[in-house]
Amino acid sequence: MKRVILPLIIFLSVLGPCRASKIFIPMDEKQKNHLKAYGIAYWVLRTYETEIDWLLNYRGGSFMMPVNQKFINELIIRGVSYDIISDGQANGILAEVASPDANMDNVKLQKAPKVAVYSPKTKQPWDDAVTLVMSYAEIPYEVVFDDDVLQTKLPEYDWLHLHHEDFTGQYGKFYQFREYPWYRAQKKEAEEIAAKWGYGKVSQMKLAVVKKIRDYVAGGGYMFAMCNATDTYDVALATQNTDIAESIYDGDGADPNAQQKLEFDKTFAFKGFSIITNPYEVEFSSIDNQDSERGVTENNDYFTLFQFSAKWDPVPTMLTQNHSTIIKGFMGQTTAFKKQYIKPEVVILAESRASNEARYIHSTFGKGFFTFYGGHDPEDYRHHINEEPTDLNLHPNSAGYRLILNNILFPAAKKKKLKT
């Protein structure tokens, strides 16, 4: 009997690993570190060019990839939960996802996108949620700024994030901080770049940057913006033929008829809004749902993700993958978007019904895509200037930060699937 059992044990020990053909990374409540799971997916795509299954709406948008000991080692090092499953189990999952009755789908991730962050070279007195989460998830990125954009370098990248930025040439409307070293440094940097490129005003140089970014998206690029980079981008497009900067910013006054000259046909997401030219008011336009108008507090500030048809609307479905459909709110210089100013073709991905606002929106522009996400830091309700950065080791399962990472993986999806 012993002669029979020993070879059988050896045979089964060899057969087991052979039959275990997939690594399954759950993205529901069973996942210990959702944020680093995205980093694993990016690392596999970038380092090994291995195709990954992104199982939309299946257990929070889980990932599945071939078994590889190097992948397993990295999962263990980064503290990401995973299971080794057999061919039969993997096929069963794929069959469940493919069922016509299931609001699920399988998207193939094929190539790691090359990522750029638009951010000034001077030190800023605030942090950026996107660079924080990419660093934590170990997703590499490159920093570009006005010189790089004006030199037409954006087509080198697949995905572009617009850092907390004022594209109107009003220096964030932070005139009250004009004596601070960081304000002076940023103003000096912007003026030097404008002069270098032959522009008489920073607002003119920023408009040229905005148009380069517009052309990048129209040509097939993916653009993601948060906080006031969202509304100032569209304000700059709408005011490209009028002056909205008061004399304290550029030496001459704003056009008193600027409101009547707004060109909403040139904007990405917003229409019908009013501009705010008061240099002592930090708001740029009526797009942002301001604190005094929202009627919520930190204790009851939440927004809800919409659910989309995975098989018919794969793009918004990808962008809303999460283990929770209710996300705690967070503020920023631009916190949320009033619905009456959103163009009808723009898809609202998440809303706060209590304050009748959109928090997360997406649409196409030309051959490309853009996504706007209101607020500054998903895990810091009211982020202040010079406040310490958020420690994401304390928030490895942040549902708010997951929305950012969905956008980073989105360009890796098989292009044929995106067009369906």
Secondary structure in CASP SS format (residue, H / E / C, confidence):
PFRMAT SS
TARGET T0000
AUTHOR 0000-0000-0000
METHOD secondary structure of the structure
MODEL  1
M C 1.00
K H 1.00
R H 1.00
V H 1.00
I H 1.00
L H 1.00
P H 1.00
L H 1.00
I H 1.00
I H 1.00
F H 1.00
L H 1.00
S H 1.00
V H 1.00
L H 1.00
G H 1.00
P H 1.00
C H 1.00
R H 1.00
A E 1.00
S E 1.00
K E 1.00
I E 1.00
F E 1.00
I E 1.00
P C 1.00
M C 1.00
D C 1.00
E C 1.00
K C 1.00
Q C 1.00
K C 1.00
N C 1.00
H H 1.00
L H 1.00
K H 1.00
A H 1.00
Y H 1.00
G H 1.00
I H 1.00
A H 1.00
Y H 1.00
W H 1.00
V H 1.00
L H 1.00
R H 1.00
T H 1.00
Y H 1.00
E C 1.00
T C 1.00
E C 1.00
I E 1.00
D E 1.00
W E 1.00
L E 1.00
L E 1.00
N C 1.00
Y C 1.00
R C 1.00
G C 1.00
G C 1.00
S E 1.00
F E 1.00
M E 1.00
M E 1.00
P E 1.00
V C 1.00
N C 1.00
Q H 1.00
K H 1.00
F H 1.00
I H 1.00
N H 1.00
E H 1.00
L H 1.00
I H 1.00
I H 1.00
R H 1.00
G C 1.00
V C 1.00
S C 1.00
Y C 1.00
D E 1.00
I E 1.00
I E 1.00
S E 1.00
D H 1.00
G H 1.00
Q H 1.00
A H 1.00
N H 1.00
G H 1.00
I H 1.00
L H 1.00
A H 1.00
E H 1.00
V H 1.00
A H 1.00
S C 1.00
P C 1.00
D C 1.00
A C 1.00
N C 1.00
M C 1.00
D E 1.00
N E 1.00
V E 1.00
K E 1.00
L E 1.00
Q C 1.00
K C 1.00
A C 1.00
P C 1.00
K C 1.00
V E 1.00
A E 1.00
V E 1.00
Y E 1.00
S C 1.00
P C 1.00
K C 1.00
T C 1.00
K C 1.00
Q C 1.00
P C 1.00
W C 1.00
D C 1.00
D C 1.00
A H 1.00
V H 1.00
T H 1.00
L H 1.00
V H 1.00
M H 1.00
S H 1.00
Y H 1.00
A H 1.00
E C 1.00
I C 1.00
P C 1.00
Y C 1.00
E E 1.00
V E 1.00
V E 1.00
F C 1.00
D H 1.00
D H 1.00
D H 1.00
V H 1.00
L H 1.00
Q C 1.00
T C 1.00
K C 1.00
L H 1.00
P H 1.00
E H 1.00
Y C 1.00
D C 1.00
W E 1.00
L E 1.00
H E 1.00
L E 1.00
H C 1.00
H C 1.00
E C 1.00
D C 1.00
F C 1.00
T C 1.00
G C 1.00
Q C 1.00
Y H 1.00
G H 1.00
K H 1.00
F C 1.00
Y H 1.00
Q H 1.00
F H 1.00
R C 1.00
E C 1.00
Y C 1.00
P H 1.00
W H 1.00
Y H 1.00
R H 1.00
A H 1.00
Q H 1.00
K H 1.00
K H 1.00
E H 1.00
A H 1.00
E H 1.00
E H 1.00
I H 1.00
A H 1.00
A H 1.00
K H 1.00
W C 1.00
G C 1.00
Y C 1.00
G C 1.00
K C 1.00
V H 1.00
S H 1.00
Q H 1.00
M H 1.00
K H 1.00
L H 1.00
A H 1.00
V H 1.00
V H 1.00
K H 1.00
K H 1.00
I H 1.00
R H 1.00
D H 1.00
Y H 1.00
V H 1.00
A H 1.00
G C 1.00
G C 1.00
G C 1.00
Y E 1.00
M E 1.00
F E 1.00
A E 1.00
M E 1.00
C C 1.00
N H 1.00
A H 1.00
T H 1.00
D H 1.00
T H 1.00
Y H 1.00
D H 1.00
V H 1.00
A H 1.00
L H 1.00
A H 1.00
T C 1.00
Q C 1.00
N C 1.00
T C 1.00
D C 1.00
I C 1.00
A C 1.00
E C 1.00
S H 1.00
I H 1.00
Y H 1.00
D H 1.00
G C 1.00
D C 1.00
G C 1.00
A C 1.00
D C 1.00
P C 1.00
N C 1.00
A H 1.00
Q H 1.00
Q H 1.00
K H 1.00
L C 1.00
E C 1.00
F H 1.00
D H 1.00
K H 1.00
T C 1.00
F C 1.00
A C 1.00
F E 1.00
K C 1.00
G C 1.00
F C 1.00
S C 1.00
I E 1.00
I C 1.00
T C 1.00
N C 1.00
P C 1.00
Y C 1.00
E C 1.00
V C 1.00
E C 1.00
F C 1.00
S E 1.00
S C 1.00
I C 1.00
D E 1.00
N C 1.00
Q C 1.00
D H 1.00
S H 1.00
E H 1.00
R H 1.00
G C 1.00
V C 1.00
T C 1.00
E H 1.00
N H 1.00
N H 1.00
D C 1.00
Y E 1.00
F E 1.00
T E 1.00
L E 1.00
F C 1.00
Q C 1.00
F C 1.00
S C 1.00
A C 1.00
K C 1.00
W C 1.00
D C 1.00
P H 1.00
V H 1.00
P H 1.00
T H 1.00
M H 1.00
L H 1.00
T C 1.00
Q C 1.00
N C 1.00
H C 1.00
S C 1.00
T C 1.00
I E 1.00
I E 1.00
K E 1.00
G C 1.00
F C 1.00
M C 1.00
G C 1.00
Q C 1.00
T C 1.00
T C 1.00
A C 1.00
F E 1.00
K E 1.00
K H 1.00
Q H 1.00
Y H 1.00
I E 1.00
K C 1.00
P C 1.00
E C 1.00
V C 1.00
V E 1.00
I E 1.00
L E 1.00
A E 1.00
E E 1.00
S E 1.00
R C 1.00
A C 1.00
S C 1.00
N C 1.00
E E 1.00
A E 1.00
R E 1.00
Y E 1.00
I E 1.00
H E 1.00
S E 1.00
T E 1.00
F E 1.00
G C 1.00
K C 1.00
G E 1.00
F E 1.00
F E 1.00
T E 1.00
F E 1.00
Y E 1.00
G C 1.00
G C 1.00
H C 1.00
D C 1.00
P C 1.00
E C 1.00
D C 1.00
Y C 1.00
R C 1.00
H C 1.00
H C 1.00
I C 1.00
N C 1.00
E C 1.00
E C 1.00
P C 1.00
T C 1.00
D C 1.00
L H 1.00
N H 1.00
L H 1.00
H C 1.00
P C 1.00
N C 1.00
S C 1.00
A H 1.00
G H 1.00
Y H 1.00
R H 1.00
L H 1.00
I H 1.00
L H 1.00
N H 1.00
N H 1.00
I H 1.00
L H 1.00
F H 1.00
P H 1.00
A H 1.00
A E 1.00
K C 1.00
K H 1.00
K H 1.00
K H 1.00
L H 1.00
K C 1.00
T C 1.00
END
